[in-house]
Every structure is written in C-alpha cells, then in structure tokens.
Amino acid sequence: MEGLLFETESYYNNRDSLERDLDDLFLSLEEEDLKSKLIVTMAELHKAESLHDTEKALVLLAECQKLSKKINELKHPYEKK
C-alpha cells in the first residue's frame, strides 16, 4: 500500500492536480450511477405506461426528470443553477 501511495504522490507532485482529478473521478462515478438508475426507472416507466397505470407512470416520470436534471448538473458543474 505504501508503494502505491508513493507512486501516486510521485506521479501527482502537484496536489491541486490530484485533488481535481479525484473530484472528476467521483463526479464520473456519480454520473454513471445516476445513468444506471435512470435506465432502470425508464424501463419501469415504460412498463407502467404499457399497463395503463397512470398514477405510477406519473411518479416514475417525475423521478426520470429528477435524475436527468442531476445528470445534467454533473455535466455542467460550473454553471450557475
């Protein structure tokens, strides 16, 4: 573990770059998680629509919109909300 830490510190001799890269990595992981949740929710929405379950479809549609908004915010983190 110490060897890996040394290699990482040697590679990133500028701490600001390391922190920025880690932030970008975490944002990417969060975005992928949200995209996965959106895919599942969209499938559930499609199923609710095909079963004519309007109430459930509305709830799922709202969830899809919420997830899409979060994904968009992660793609543009420096824009004002």
Secondary structure as UniProt FT lines:
FT   HELIX           2..11
FT   HELIX           15..50
FT   TURN            51..52
FT   HELIX           54..75
FT   TURN            77..78
//
